[in-house]
Amino acid sequence: MSEKTVIDQAIKAIAQREGKYLTFKLLDEEYGLGILKIKEIIGVMPITTVPQTPEFVKGVINLRGKVIPVISLRLKFGMDEGEYTDKTCIVVVEMESSAGIILIGIVVDTVSEVLNIKEQDIEDTPTFGTKLDTEYILGMAKMEGSVKILLDIDRVLSADEISIVKKTA
């Protein structure tokens, strides 16, 4: 691969970070997901647990006749589960995997707003050392004195985890 190709790909990847993001909270941290990945936002509904799945896999829901797996980002990110409130939502996202596109529900504490984030407001993810995997973080958005962690939803789960989640549905 030529140096020009590598530079072109890097510029394209950076340009792809700019855009509209749905922001939400997990505990006191704010996160953002690219709006084009979001299919819908629903209130918490009964989740049917599936035995012998990882702890972060909450189970499945029946959404208009479709069985959709649901995960807890809090548990996936090593946070305490916490109680569901009237603001707790399930954000249904479209994830791309080697097996194709799948719909997954993500439990979030509260949905905040849709923000249009400019490239100049997005910084690269800081390096925290080699033991910490931050590949699923697209960047850090600097907004009004705070930082929002922008997620690459296609990388939040590993290929093995996607396979497990897909089997639950």
Secondary structure, 3 states (H helix, E strand, C coil): CCHHHHHHHHHHHHHCCCEEEEEEEECCEEEEEEHHHEEEEEECCCCECCCCCCCCEEEEEEECCEEEEEEEHHHHCCCCCCCCCCCCEEEEEEEEECCEEEEEEEEECEEEEEEEECHHHEECCCCCCCCCCCCCEEEEEEECCEEEEEECHHHHCCHHHHHHHHHHC
